[in-house]
C-alpha cells in the first residue's frame, strides 16, 4: 500500500473514532429495548449482501436499519448500530484474512457518514422549513450515500493513482438508486411507527425476510447463470488475447533475450495512462498495444532488424512498413478496445516527422504518444545484440532532449518525475514472473580407457529441455546470426592465423570454452596450428600421433567425440603440466577437398560441460571451416615458397632483399653496426660431376642447416642461388668477423668430408660493413661480392702458382 494511501486510511479511521467518541460521551437513550431490537436486526441482516455482475461492490440491507436508527433514535444510538454492524459485516466478509486497517477504515467512514446524515436530518433549517418527512429522509439518505462512497473511492483512487471522479463513477454511482429505495422504505416504516407504534413494522420483518430469502435464491440462480456466462466470455476473450500475446512475445524474442523488456513497456505505459486519466477501455488497449506494437516486424527481413549500424535509406523505407502491417494484422482480431490506432501511430512524432502518416501533436492518439515515449526509454535501457544498454538515468535524459520534437511534453514530464517508481514496479512484476533456471542434460564422459564408439552417436544422449520458449527462440535467432557472421568472416581472409583468430572469437559466443586448439596433420602426427585460451603452452607443444589420444582418434576415424577426457591426449599429463585443469573436451574432424585433415577441439574445466547443441553447431560449421583452413594452408604454402628456397628451406633472394632493407632501416634508427657476408662454395661443380646431383643437393642442405645452427637467433641466412649463401649479422663486432669466417669455412670442409668423403670443398667469403662500406642493400651486397671474388682469386693463385703448376699451399689466407 502506498504511503499516501496509508495516511489517508489512518486519517479517516481516526476522524471516525473521534466523532464516535465525542457523541457517545453524551449518550442517553429513552428506549433501550428499541435500540437492542434494531441492533439485533442490523446484526442479522449484516450478512445479507447481493453481488451484482460487473460491479466491484455489493448491496446490503444494513443501510436501511442504519437510516432507521438516524431517523427514529438518537445519534449515539445510530452510531452504535452502524459501527457494530459494520465491524461484524467486515469481519464476516473478509475472514479469514481480515486486516485491522480494513475494519478501522470501514468503521470510521461509517461513523462519519452516520454523523453527517444525522446532522443534516436534524438540521434546524430543514426542520423549520416544514418539509415533508419523506423528503427529509431522502436528503439524509443522499448525504449518507455520498459520505459512504466518496471515502471508499478516495482510497481506491490513491492506491491505483487514478482520478477520484473516474473511480467514484465506475464503482459507486450505480448504487445510488438503492439508497433512494431504502429511504422510501424507512419513510414508510416511520409513518407506520407514528400511527401504530414501532413494534408494528417489526412484525412485518419475518414476512419480509421469507420474501427476501425466496427472492434472493431466485436472484442468485439467475445471477450465477449470468456470472458463469460472463466468466466464460471473459475466459474466451482472455484466451484470444493470450494467444496473440504469445505470438507477440515470440516475435519480440528475436530482438529481446527475455520478455522482461516487454513487461517493462507495459507497466510504464499503463501507469502513465492512469496518471493522464485514461478510461478503462483505453488502458486495456494500451496494455495490449504495449505487447503487440511490433508484430508488424514479421514483414521486415531479419538482417534489417538486427543490423548493428545505421540503416540505409532503402532499409529504412522497408522498416517503416511494420506499423501498417501490425495494424492490419490486429484489425482482424477486432479487439473491444482501441489497439489498432495505437499500433499504427506508435512511430509518429510530436512535430510531424514520424511515420507512417506524418501525424503531429494531438492528432496522434494518446495511447500512441505514451507508447512511443515509453518504448524509446526501454530501447535505450535494454541490451541489444549490437550494443550494450544505457543506464536508465541516461535513457531518460535522452528522452528529455527529444521533448516537443519527437514526444509529447506531458508524457515526458510524467516519465521524468516517476520513472524510478515505474522501474521498481516493473522489477517487482519481473520477480513475480521469475522462472526456474535452465539445467541442461549433458552427454556422458568418454575417458581414456573407454571405447570412443560409445560416445560418438549424439542421438543416444537424453533430449535436453529448454529453459522456456522465449529463450529458445532468442537463442535460435542469435545462433543463426552468429553462424552467418562466422561464415562471412571465414571467407574474408586467406591468412591462417587471422582466420582461426576470428573463428575463436565468434565461436565463443555460441559455445563457451576455456581452451581451443586446431590440430593439423603433419606427416603421421597432429600438430597445433592455432591455440587460444588456458594452457596455451601445453596444447601448443603437443604432438599427437594419428589414432592416439582424443584428437588423434578423431583424425583417424573422422568421427566426433563429445565430453571426452583431455588427459587422454599424449603428453597432456607430463610432469610439467600435471596441474592442468581441463575436465571435458569436444572434438570434431575437419576434412578438406583434397584430403587435408585437421581437428577442432574445445576444452572446458567443468566435467560433462558440452552438450548435443554444441556438437551440432560445430558440425554445422565444419565444412566451411575445413575449406577455409585448407585454402589458408595452401596460401601459406604458396607464400612460403615464394619467399623460401625449396632446396634448403632458407629464405631466397627476394626475401633477402626485403629483410636487408628492413634491417638497415633499424640500424639507421638505432645507429648500430651490421655485417653482410657473401659466401661461394669452391669445388661444388666437381662434387656434382663426380658424385651426382643428389649428393650435391645433400651437400647444400647440410651446409645450409649448419650455417643456420652456428648463427644467433636474430641472424639471417639466405641462399642467393646455386652454391652462394648470404649472411646478415646485425651487431657483429670487427674482431668477431675473422672468427665467424673461419667457422663457416670449417663447416664447409667438414660437410664435404661427411657427405662425399672428399676435401675438395672450400668456401670463399667476402664481407661488407654498414655504414662504412655502404648504406643500402645493393651497395653492401656489391662490396661483399667484390671482396668474395678477390678472395677466390687469391685462393686459386695460392694453389696453382704463376705458371699454373699445382703445388700445396704453405699456409692459409
C-alpha positions in Angstrom: 0.0 0.0 0.0 1.5 3.4 -1.0 2.3 5.8 1.9 -0.3 8.4 0.8 -3.0 5.7 1.0 -1.8 4.6 4.5 -2.0 8.2 5.7 -5.5 8.6 4.2 -6.8 5.4 5.7 -5.4 6.4 9.1 -7.0 9.9 8.9 -10.4 8.6 8.1 -10.3 5.9 10.8 -9.1 8.4 13.5 -11.7 11.1 12.4 -14.5 8.5 12.7 -13.2 7.3 16.1 -13.1 10.9 17.4 -16.6 11.7 16.2 -18.0 8.5 17.7 -16.2 9.0 21.0 -17.5 12.6 21.3 -21.1 11.6 20.6 -21.0 8.5 22.9 -19.8 10.7 25.8 -23.2 12.4 25.7 -25.2 9.2 25.1 -28.6 8.7 26.7 -31.4 6.6 25.3 -35.1 6.8 26.3 -35.9 3.4 24.7 -33.2 0.8 25.3 -35.4 -2.1 24.2 -36.0 -0.5 20.8 -32.2 0.1 20.5 -31.5 -3.6 21.2 -34.1 -4.8 18.7 -32.7 -2.5 16.0 -29.1 -3.6 16.8 -30.0 -7.3 16.7 -31.8 -6.9 13.4 -28.9 -5.0 11.9 -26.5 -7.7 13.0 -28.8 -10.4 11.4 -29.0 -8.6 8.1 -25.3 -7.7 8.0 -24.6 -11.0 6.3 -27.3 -10.5 3.6 -25.5 -9.0 0.7 -26.2 -9.1 -3.0 -23.3 -9.0 -5.6 -24.2 -7.6 -9.0 -22.4 -8.9 -12.0 -19.8 -6.5 -13.5 -19.7 -4.4 -10.3 -17.0 -4.3 -7.7 -19.3 -3.6 -4.7 -22.4 -5.2 -3.2 -25.8 -4.3 -1.8 -26.7 -4.8 1.9 -29.8 -4.3 3.9 -27.8 -2.9 6.8 -28.2 0.6 5.3 -31.9 0.5 6.0 -31.5 -0.1 9.7 -28.7 2.5 10.0 -31.0 5.1 8.3 -33.9 3.9 10.6 -31.7 4.5 13.6 -30.8 8.0 12.4 -34.5 8.9 11.9 -36.0 7.1 14.9 -33.2 7.1 17.5 -30.5 9.5 18.7 -27.2 10.0 17.0 -25.2 7.9 19.6 -27.7 5.0 19.2 -27.4 5.2 15.4 -23.6 5.2 15.8 -23.7 2.0 17.9 -26.0 0.3 15.5 -23.9 1.3 12.4 -20.4 0.8 13.7 -21.0 -2.6 15.5 -22.9 -4.0 12.5 -20.3 -2.7 10.0 -17.5 -4.4 12.0 -19.4 -7.7 12.1 -20.1 -7.4 8.4 -16.4 -6.7 7.5 -15.2 -9.5 9.7 -17.6 -11.9 8.0 -16.9 -10.6 4.5 -13.0 -10.7 4.7 -12.5 -13.7 7.0 -10.1 -15.5 7.5 -7.8 -12.8 6.1 -9.4 -9.8 7.8 -7.0 -6.9 8.4 -7.2 -4.3 11.1 -6.9 -1.3 8.8 -9.9 -2.6 6.8 -12.0 -2.8 10.0 -10.9 0.6 11.2 -11.4 2.3 7.9 -14.9 0.8 7.4 -16.0 1.7 11.0 -14.5 5.2 10.7 -16.1 6.1 7.4 -19.5 4.6 8.6 -19.3 6.8 11.8 -18.6 9.9 9.7 -21.4 9.1 7.3 -23.9 8.5 10.2 -22.9 11.7 11.9 -23.2 13.7 8.7 -26.6 12.2 7.8 -27.9 12.8 11.3 -26.7 16.4 11.4 -28.4 17.1 8.1 -31.7 15.3 9.1 -31.9 17.2 12.3 -30.7 20.5 10.8 -32.8 23.3 12.0 -33.1 24.8 8.5 -34.8 21.6 7.3 -36.8 21.2 10.5 -38.1 24.8 10.3 -38.7 24.6 6.6 -41.8 22.4 7.1 -40.6 19.8 4.6 -42.3 16.6 4.2 -40.8 13.8 6.4 -40.2 11.6 3.3 -38.2 14.4 1.7 -36.0 14.8 4.8 -35.4 11.1 4.8 -34.4 11.3 1.1 -31.9 14.1 1.9 -30.4 12.2 4.8 -30.1 9.1 2.6 -28.3 11.1 -0.1 -25.9 12.6 2.4 -25.2 9.1 3.9 -24.6 7.7 0.4 -22.2 10.5 -0.5 -20.2 10.3 2.8 -20.1 6.5 2.5 -19.0 6.2 -1.2 -16.5 9.1 -1.5 -14.1 8.0 1.2 -14.0 4.5 -0.3 -13.5 5.9 -3.8 -10.8 8.2 -2.4 -8.8 5.2 -1.0 -9.1 3.3 -4.3 -8.0 6.4 -6.3 -4.9 6.9 -4.1 -3.8 3.3 -4.2 -4.4 3.0 -8.0 -3.3 6.6 -8.8 -6.5 7.3 -10.7 -8.8 10.3 -10.7 -11.3 10.3 -7.9 -14.2 11.2 -10.2 -13.5 8.3 -12.5 -13.2 5.8 -9.7 -16.4 7.0 -8.0 -18.4 6.9 -11.2 -17.2 3.4 -12.1 -17.6 1.8 -8.6 -20.2 3.8 -6.6 -22.7 5.7 -8.8 -24.6 2.6 -9.8 -25.8 2.1 -6.1 -27.5 5.5 -5.6 -31.0 4.2 -6.6 -30.7 1.5 -3.9 -30.2 4.2 -1.3 -33.2 6.1 -2.6 -35.3 3.0 -2.4 -34.1 2.4 1.1 -35.1 5.9 2.1 -38.6 5.2 0.8 -38.8 2.1 2.9 -37.6 3.9 6.0 -40.1 6.7 5.4 -42.9 4.1 5.2 -41.7 2.5 8.4 -41.6 5.9 10.1 -45.2 6.6 9.1 -46.4 3.3 10.4 -44.4 3.9 13.6 -46.2 7.2 14.2 -49.7 5.7 13.8 -49.3 2.2 15.1 -46.1 2.1 17.2 -42.6 1.0 16.4 -43.4 -2.7 17.1 -45.8 -2.9 14.1 -43.1 -2.6 11.4 -41.0 -5.2 13.3 -43.9 -7.7 12.9 -43.5 -7.5 9.1 -39.8 -8.3 9.3 -40.2 -12.2 9.4 -42.6 -12.0 6.4 -40.1 -9.7 4.6 -37.3 -12.0 5.5 -39.1 -15.0 4.0 -39.9 -13.0 0.9 -36.3 -11.8 0.7 -34.8 -15.3 1.0 -37.1 -16.5 -1.7 -36.3 -13.6 -3.9 -32.6 -13.9 -3.1 -32.4 -17.5 -4.0 -34.1 -16.9 -7.3 -32.0 -13.9 -7.9 -28.8 -15.8 -7.0 -29.7 -18.6 -9.5 -30.1 -16.0 -12.3 -27.0 -14.1 -11.2 -24.9 -17.3 -11.0 -26.0 -18.2 -14.5 -25.2 -14.7 -15.8 -21.9 -14.8 -13.9 -21.0 -18.1 -15.4 -21.8 -16.8 -18.9 -19.8 -13.7 -18.3 -16.9 -15.7 -16.9 -17.0 -18.0 -19.9 -16.9 -15.0 -22.3 -14.1 -13.4 -20.3 -12.1 -16.7 -20.5 -12.6 -16.9 -24.2 -11.5 -13.3 -24.7 -8.5 -13.9 -22.4 -7.6 -17.0 -24.4 -7.6 -15.0 -27.6 -5.5 -12.3 -26.0 -3.0 -14.7 -24.5 -2.7 -16.4 -27.9 -1.9 -13.1 -29.6 0.4 -12.1 -26.7 2.3 -15.4 -27.0 2.8 -14.6 -30.8 4.0 -11.1 -29.9 6.4 -12.4 -27.3 7.7 -15.0 -29.8 8.3 -12.2 -32.4 9.9 -9.9 -29.8 12.2 -12.7 -28.7 14.1 -12.3 -32.0 15.3 -8.9 -30.6 15.0 -9.4 -26.8 16.6 -12.4 -25.0 13.8 -12.3 -22.4 10.3 -10.8 -22.2 11.2 -8.6 -19.2 11.6 -5.6 -21.6 8.1 -6.0 -22.9 6.7 -6.2 -19.4 8.5 -3.0 -18.5 7.0 -1.2 -21.5 3.6 -2.5 -20.5 4.0 -1.3 -16.8 5.3 2.1 -17.8 2.7 2.7 -20.4 -0.3 1.7 -18.2 1.0 3.8 -15.3 1.4 6.8 -17.5 -2.1 6.2 -18.9 -3.6 6.1 -15.4 -2.0 9.4 -14.4 -3.3 11.0 -17.6 -6.8 9.9 -16.7 -7.4 7.3 -19.5 -10.6 5.3 -19.1 -10.6 1.5 -18.6 -11.0 0.8 -22.3 -8.1 3.0 -23.3 -5.9 1.4 -20.6 -6.8 -2.1 -21.9 -6.0 -1.0 -25.4 -2.7 0.4 -24.2 -1.9 -2.7 -22.2 -2.4 -4.9 -25.3 -0.6 -2.5 -27.7 2.5 -2.5 -25.4 2.9 -6.2 -26.2 1.7 -6.2 -29.8 3.1 -2.9 -31.2 6.0 -4.6 -33.1 4.0 -7.5 -34.5 4.4 -6.0 -38.0 8.1 -6.8 -37.9 7.1 -10.1 -39.4 7.2 -8.3 -42.7 10.7 -6.9 -42.2 13.7 -9.0 -43.2 15.7 -10.2 -40.2 19.0 -8.8 -41.4 17.5 -5.3 -41.3 16.0 -5.7 -37.8 19.3 -6.9 -36.3 21.6 -4.6 -38.3 24.1 -3.0 -35.8 24.8 0.2 -37.8 22.6 2.9 -39.3 20.1 1.7 -41.8 20.3 2.8 -45.4 17.5 4.8 -47.0 16.2 1.7 -48.7 16.4 -0.4 -45.5 14.6 2.3 -43.5 11.8 2.5 -46.0 11.3 -1.2 -45.6 11.3 -0.8 -41.8 8.6 1.9 -42.0 6.0 -0.6 -43.1 5.9 -2.5 -39.8 3.3 -0.2 -38.1 0.9 -0.5 -41.0 1.4 -4.3 -41.3 0.9 -4.6 -37.5 -2.3 -2.6 -37.6 -3.7 -4.7 -40.5 -3.0 -7.9 -38.5 -4.6 -6.6 -35.4 -7.7 -5.2 -37.2 -8.7 -8.8 -38.0 -8.8 -9.6 -34.2 -11.5 -7.0 -33.6 -10.5 -6.0 -30.1 -13.2 -4.5 -27.9 -10.9 -1.6 -27.0 -8.7 0.6 -29.2 -5.5 -1.3 -30.0 -5.1 -0.8 -33.8 -4.8 3.1 -33.7 -2.0 2.9 -31.1 0.0 0.3 -33.1 -0.5 2.2 -36.4 0.7 5.5 -34.9 3.4 4.4 -32.3 6.2 5.8 -34.6 4.6 9.1 -35.2 6.5 12.2 -33.8 5.1 15.2 -32.0 6.5 17.6 -34.7 5.0 15.5 -37.5 8.2 14.0 -38.9 7.3 10.4 -37.9 5.8 7.6 -39.9 3.7 6.2 -41.5 1.2 9.1 -41.8 3.1 12.1 -40.5 0.7 12.9 -37.8 1.7 15.7 -35.3 0.7 16.9 -31.9 -2.7 15.8 -30.6 -3.5 14.3 -34.0 -1.6 11.3 -32.7 -3.7 9.0 -30.4 -2.9 9.5 -26.8 -2.0 5.8 -26.4 0.5 6.0 -29.3 2.1 9.1 -27.7 2.5 7.2 -24.5 3.8 4.1 -26.1 6.3 6.0 -28.3 8.0 7.7 -25.3 8.0 4.5 -23.2 9.3 2.4 -26.0 12.1 4.9 -26.6 13.3 4.7 -23.0 13.1 1.0 -22.9 15.0 0.6 -26.1 17.9 2.7 -24.8 17.9 1.0 -21.4 17.8 -2.6 -22.7 20.6 -4.7 -24.1 20.6 -5.4 -27.8 22.6 -7.8 -29.9 24.5 -4.9 -31.4 25.1 -2.7 -28.3 25.0 -2.5 -24.5 22.2 -0.9 -22.5 22.4 2.7 -21.3 21.8 3.4 -17.6 18.1 4.3 -17.1 19.0 7.8 -16.0 20.9 8.5 -19.3 18.0 7.0 -21.3 15.6 9.4 -19.6 18.0 12.3 -20.3 17.9 11.4 -24.0 14.1 11.3 -23.8 14.1 14.8 -22.3 16.3 16.1 -25.2 13.5 15.0 -27.6 10.7 16.7 -25.7 8.5 18.7 -28.0 10.3 17.3 -31.1 9.6 13.6 -31.0 7.5 13.1 -27.9 4.5 14.6 -26.1 5.9 17.0 -23.4 3.1 15.9 -21.0 4.0 12.3 -21.3 7.7 13.0 -21.0 7.1 15.1 -17.8 5.4 12.1 -16.2 8.2 9.8 -17.1 10.8 12.3 -15.8 9.1 12.5 -12.4 8.1 8.9 -11.9 10.5 6.7 -13.9 12.2 5.3 -10.8 8.8 4.4 -9.3 7.8 2.7 -12.6 11.1 0.8 -12.8 10.6 -0.5 -9.2 7.1 -1.7 -10.1 8.4 -3.3 -13.3 11.1 -5.1 -11.4 8.5 -6.3 -8.9 6.4 -7.8 -11.7 9.5 -9.4 -13.2 10.2 -11.1 -9.9 6.7 -12.4 -9.8 7.3 -13.9 -13.2 10.7 -15.4 -12.3 11.4 -18.7 -14.0 13.3 -21.8 -12.9 16.9 -21.7 -14.3 17.8 -23.9 -17.2 19.7 -27.0 -16.2 20.8 -28.9 -19.3 21.2 -32.6 -19.5 24.7 -33.4 -20.7 26.1 -36.4 -22.6 28.3 -38.6 -20.5 32.1 -38.5 -20.4 34.5 -40.5 -22.6 37.6 -41.4 -20.6 40.9 -42.6 -21.9 40.1 -46.2 -21.1 36.7 -46.4 -22.7 35.8 -47.2 -26.3 35.1 -44.0 -28.2 32.4 -45.8 -30.2 30.1 -45.5 -27.2 30.2 -41.7 -27.2 30.0 -40.8 -30.9 26.3 -41.2 -31.5 24.9 -37.8 -30.4 21.3 -39.1 -30.7 21.8 -41.5 -27.9 22.0 -38.7 -25.3 18.9 -37.6 -23.4 16.8 -34.9 -25.0 17.6 -31.6 -23.4 14.7 -29.4 -22.1 15.0 -25.7 -23.0 14.5 -23.0 -20.3 11.4 -21.5 -21.9 10.1 -20.9 -25.4 11.2 -17.3 -25.5 14.8 -18.2 -24.6 14.7 -20.9 -27.2 13.5 -18.5 -29.9 16.0 -15.9 -28.9 18.8 -18.4 -28.8 17.9 -19.8 -32.3 17.8 -16.3 -33.8 21.2 -15.4 -32.2 22.7 -18.7 -33.4 21.6 -18.0 -37.0 23.1 -14.5 -36.8 26.4 -15.8 -35.3 26.7 -18.5 -37.9 26.1 -16.0 -40.7 28.7 -13.7 -39.3 31.1 -16.6 -38.9 30.6 -17.8 -42.4 31.3 -14.3 -43.7 34.4 -13.9 -41.6 35.8 -17.3 -42.7 35.7 -16.3 -46.3 37.2 -12.8 -45.8 40.9 -13.7 -45.3 43.5 -16.2 -46.6 45.7 -15.7 -43.6 45.5 -18.9 -41.5 46.2 -17.1 -38.2 43.6 -14.4 -38.9 41.0 -16.9 -40.0 41.5 -19.0 -36.9 41.5 -16.0 -34.6 38.2 -14.9 -36.0 36.9 -18.4 -35.5 37.9 -18.4 -31.8 36.2 -15.1 -31.2 32.9 -15.9 -33.0 32.7 -19.5 -31.7 33.0 -18.4 -28.0 29.7 -16.5 -28.4 28.0 -19.8 -29.3 29.9 -22.3 -27.3 31.6 -21.3 -24.1 35.1 -22.9 -23.8 38.2 -22.5 -21.8 40.7 -23.5 -24.5 40.5 -24.1 -28.2 43.1 -26.0 -30.3 43.1 -26.7 -34.1 45.5 -29.5 -34.9 46.7 -30.1 -38.5 48.0 -33.4 -39.8 51.7 -33.1 -40.5 53.0 -36.5 -41.7 51.9 -39.0 -39.1 51.2 -36.6 -36.3 48.8 -33.8 -35.4 50.5 -30.5 -34.5 48.7 -27.5 -33.1 48.3 -24.9 -35.8 46.4 -22.5 -33.5 45.7 -22.4 -29.8 43.6 -20.0 -27.8 42.7 -19.8 -24.1 44.1 -21.5 -21.0 47.1 -23.9 -21.0 48.3 -22.2 -24.2 51.9 -23.6 -23.9 50.7 -27.1 -23.1 48.4 -27.5 -26.2 50.9 -25.7 -28.4 53.6 -28.3 -27.5 51.5 -31.4 -28.1 52.4 -33.7 -31.0 49.6 -36.3 -31.2 50.2 -39.4 -33.3 47.3 -40.4 -35.5 44.9 -42.8 -33.8 46.2 -41.9 -30.3 44.6 -39.7 -27.7 41.3 -37.9 -28.1 42.1 -35.7 -31.1 44.2 -38.4 -32.8 41.3 -40.9 -32.7 39.0 -38.2 -34.2 41.5 -37.5 -37.0 42.0 -41.2 -37.9 38.3 -42.3 -37.6 36.8 -38.9 -38.8 34.1 -39.1 -36.2 33.4 -36.6 -33.4 33.7 -37.1 -29.6 31.6 -35.2 -27.1 32.8 -34.8 -23.5 36.0 -36.8 -24.0 38.7 -36.8 -21.3 41.5 -34.3 -22.1 44.0 -36.4 -20.1 43.9 -39.0 -22.9 45.9 -36.6 -25.2 49.5 -37.8 -25.4 51.8 -35.5 -23.4 48.9 -33.9 -21.5 50.0 -35.4 -18.2 53.7 -34.8 -18.4 55.4 -33.7 -15.1 55.5 -30.0 -16.0 51.8 -29.9 -17.0 50.3 -32.3 -14.4 48.4 -29.4 -12.7 46.2 -28.6 -15.8 42.5 -28.2 -15.1 40.7 -29.3 -18.2 37.9 -31.9 -17.5 36.0 -32.3 -20.7 36.6 -31.9 -24.5 34.6 -31.7 -27.7 36.4 -32.7 -30.9 35.2 -32.7 -34.5 37.1 -33.7 -37.7 37.8 -31.2 -40.4 38.4 -32.8 -43.9 39.3 -30.6 -46.9 38.5 -31.3 -50.5 42.0 -32.7 -51.2 42.0 -34.8 -48.0 43.8 -32.3 -45.8 42.9 -33.4 -42.3 42.6 -31.3 -39.2 40.8 -31.5 -35.9 39.0 -28.7 -33.9 39.0 -29.5 -30.2 37.4 -27.4 -27.5 38.3 -27.9 -23.8 36.5 -26.9 -20.6 37.3 -27.0 -16.9 33.9 -28.5 -16.0 33.2 -32.1 -16.3 30.5 -33.1 -18.9 30.2 -29.5 -19.9 29.4 -29.9 -23.6 26.0 -30.9 -24.9 24.5 -32.0 -28.2 23.7 -28.5 -29.2 27.3 -27.6 -29.0 28.2 -30.6 -31.2 25.5 -29.7 -33.7 26.9 -26.1 -34.0 30.4 -27.4 -34.6 29.3 -29.9 -37.2 27.3 -27.2 -39.0 30.4 -25.0 -39.4 32.8 -27.9 -40.0 32.5 -27.9 -43.9 33.0 -24.2 -44.2 35.9 -24.2 -41.7 37.6 -27.1 -43.4 37.6 -25.3 -46.7 38.9 -22.1 -45.1 41.7 -23.9 -43.3 42.6 -25.8 -46.5 42.7 -22.6 -48.5 44.7 -20.8 -45.8 47.2 -23.6 -45.7 47.6 -23.6 -49.5 48.1 -19.8 -49.4 50.6 -20.2 -46.6 52.5 -22.8 -48.6 52.4 -20.6 -51.7 53.5 -17.5 -49.7 56.3 -19.5 -48.1 57.5 -21.0 -51.4 57.6 -17.5 -52.9 60.0 -16.4 -50.2 61.8 -19.7 -49.4 64.4 -21.7 -51.2 62.8 -25.1 -52.0 66.1 -27.0 -51.8 67.5 -25.8 -48.4 64.4 -24.2 -46.7 66.4 -21.0 -46.3 65.0 -17.6 -47.4 65.6 -16.9 -51.1 67.0 -13.8 -52.8 63.6 -12.0 -52.8 63.3 -12.5 -49.0 66.9 -11.5 -48.5 66.5 -8.0 -50.1 63.3 -7.4 -48.1 64.9 -8.4 -44.9 68.1 -6.5 -45.5 66.2 -3.3 -46.3 64.2 -3.7 -43.0 67.4 -4.4 -41.0 69.2 -1.4 -42.5 66.3 0.8 -41.5 66.5 -0.5 -38.0 70.3 0.0 -37.9 69.9 3.6 -39.1 67.3 4.3 -36.4 69.4 2.7 -33.6 72.8 3.8 -35.1 74.1 0.2 -34.8 76.6 -1.8 -37.0 75.7 -4.5 -39.5 77.9 -7.1 -41.3 76.9 -8.8 -44.6 78.8 -12.0 -45.7 78.6 -13.3 -49.2 79.8 -17.0 -49.4 80.6 -19.1 -52.5 81.5 -22.8 -52.4 84.6 -23.9 -54.3 84.7 -27.4 -55.8 80.9 -27.8 -55.8 80.8 -28.4 -59.5 83.3 -31.3 -59.2 81.2 -32.8 -56.5 78.1 -32.8 -58.8 80.2 -34.2 -61.7 81.8 -36.9 -59.7 79.1 -37.9 -57.2 75.9 -36.8 -58.9 73.4 -34.1 -58.3 71.6 -35.9 -55.4 74.8 -35.9 -53.4 75.3 -32.2 -54.4 71.8 -31.5 -53.0 72.7 -33.2 -49.8 75.8 -31.0 -49.5 73.7 -27.9 -50.0 71.1 -28.9 -47.4 73.7 -29.9 -44.9 75.7 -26.7 -45.3 72.5 -24.6 -45.0 71.5 -26.3 -41.8 74.9 -26.0 -40.2 75.2 -22.3 -41.2 71.9 -21.6 -39.5 72.9 -23.6 -36.4 76.1 -21.7 -36.0 74.4 -18.3 -36.1 72.4 -16.4 -33.5 68.6 -16.4 -33.3 68.4 -12.9 -34.9 71.0 -13.6 -37.6 69.7 -14.2 -41.1 70.9 -16.9 -43.5 69.7 -16.9 -47.1 70.6 -18.8 -50.3 71.2 -16.5 -53.3 71.1 -19.3 -55.8 73.4 -22.1 -56.9 76.2 -22.5 -54.3 76.1 -18.9 -53.0 74.9 -18.0 -49.5 74.4 -14.6 -47.8 74.5 -14.0 -44.0 73.2 -10.8 -42.4 74.7 -10.4 -39.0 73.5 -7.3 -37.0 75.6 -6.0 -34.2 78.7 -8.2 -35.0 81.9 -6.6 -33.9 85.0 -6.2 -36.2 87.1 -8.5 -34.0 84.5 -11.3 -34.4 84.4 -11.3 -38.2 87.5 -13.3 -38.8 86.4 -15.9 -36.3 83.0 -16.2 -38.0 84.6 -16.6 -41.4 86.9 -19.4 -40.2 84.0 -21.2 -38.6 82.0 -21.1 -41.8 84.9 -22.4 -43.8 85.4 -25.3 -41.4 81.8 -26.2 -41.7 82.0 -26.4 -45.5 85.1 -28.6 -45.3 83.5 -30.9 -42.7 80.4 -31.2 -44.8 82.3 -32.3 -47.9 84.1 -35.0 -45.9 80.9 -36.2 -44.2 78.7 -36.3 -47.3 81.1 -37.2 -50.1 84.3 -38.2 -48.3 86.3 -35.5 -50.2 88.2 -32.5 -49.2 87.7 -30.7 -52.5 85.1 -28.4 -50.9 86.1 -25.0 -49.6 84.4 -21.6 -49.1 85.3 -18.1 -50.4 83.9 -15.3 -48.3 83.6 -11.5 -48.8 82.3 -9.1 -46.2 80.8 -5.6 -46.1 80.2 -3.3 -43.2 77.4 -0.8 -42.5 77.8 2.1 -42.7 81.5 2.1 -43.7 81.0 0.2 -47.0 77.5 1.4 -47.9 74.2 2.4 -46.6 71.8 0.4 -48.8 71.4 -3.2 -49.7 72.7 -3.0 -53.2 76.0 -1.2 -52.2 76.6 -3.7 -49.3 76.0 -6.8 -51.4 78.1 -5.5 -54.3 81.0 -4.7 -52.0 80.8 -8.1 -50.2 80.5 -9.8 -53.6 83.6 -8.0 -54.9 85.6 -9.0 -51.9 84.4 -12.6 -52.2 85.8 -12.8 -55.8 89.1 -11.3 -54.7 89.4 -13.9 -52.0 88.5 -16.6 -54.6 91.3 -15.4 -56.9 93.9 -15.4 -54.1 92.9 -19.0 -53.3 93.5 -20.0 -56.9 96.9 -18.3 -57.1 98.0 -20.0 -53.8 97.1 -23.4 -55.3 98.5 -23.2 -58.9 101.3 -20.6 -58.7 102.2 -18.1 -61.5 102.9 -20.8 -64.3 99.8 -22.8 -63.5 101.6 -25.7 -61.9 99.8 -27.1 -58.9 101.5 -27.1 -55.6 100.4 -27.5 -52.0 99.8 -24.2 -50.2 102.3 -23.4 -47.4 99.7 -21.6 -45.3 96.1 -20.3 -45.2 94.7 -16.9 -46.1 
